[in-house]
Amino acid sequence: MAYVVDLESRSHLVEHVLPLRGKLKTGQLVELSLLKKPFDMGDFQALHEIFEEIIEEGVSYPQQGPVTAEAFRVYYTSHDVFVLREASSREILGAFYVKPNFPGRCSHICNHGFMVPSRFRNRGIGTVMARHSLFLSKLLGYKAVYYNLVFTDNKHAIHAYKKLGFQQTGFVPEAAKVTKDGKTHYQDAVQLYFDLDEVKSEEGQPQPQPSNLL
């Protein structure tokens, strides 16, 4: 990380709308909630394992594995983390963080980090979480969202973000060194921006309303 950002959670600003419940496009009942501190060690371990899997894939995050539990804690759970669970089993289907992208006078711009384990993909989980992240980021007091590096190999994510209204603001050639099947190549990355004023308000409440998020 280029900056040291203060460790200030804003979770009290969203607790009144959580948990959120609904169905995925598969009909699966799910619940979105805040991962509260101190963390349940089972939840923390599950998230760490998901992160390790995604790092190994090499298409979403700049880190190279293995990532220790402490390094994961500092990077991923420093601020506010939200988890999407299967309603009955409570199994974690996905997660995302919301935290300042920059310190001080630029801390009104936030960043997200999404994770969906491979066995739960193609159910619309990532899209649901991305939509929720905008609503929750506005409630948390942020003014904008900025993604520093979205690798161009991650075409599905780029398409989903742009469909939600993100604007591409930059391009970084050969941003990531990736080794797969014994071969190394460099992949480009784009930078994406979303103005949270685009999350419309009605009677002082951000839209969409919690009841129709899922």
FENHU-V161869 format. One line per field, one symbol per residue. psi: psi as a letter, one per 20 degrees, with the letter a starting at -180 (. if undefined). A space follows every 10 residues. Layout:
BEGIN
psi: ???
END
This chain:
BEGIN
psi: piqopqmoqk hiiihiiqrp qaqriiippr pprpoqqqqp hggggggghg ggghghhkjg qiqprqprhg hgggghjhdp ppqpqpgghj pphrrqqprp hrrcijiipr qqoqppqhij rkjjgggghg ghhgghhghi jqhrppogoo piimhggggg ghhijqppir poqlhpoppp kjpprpqrqq pqqpoiiinq qpkjpqqqqh hkh.
END
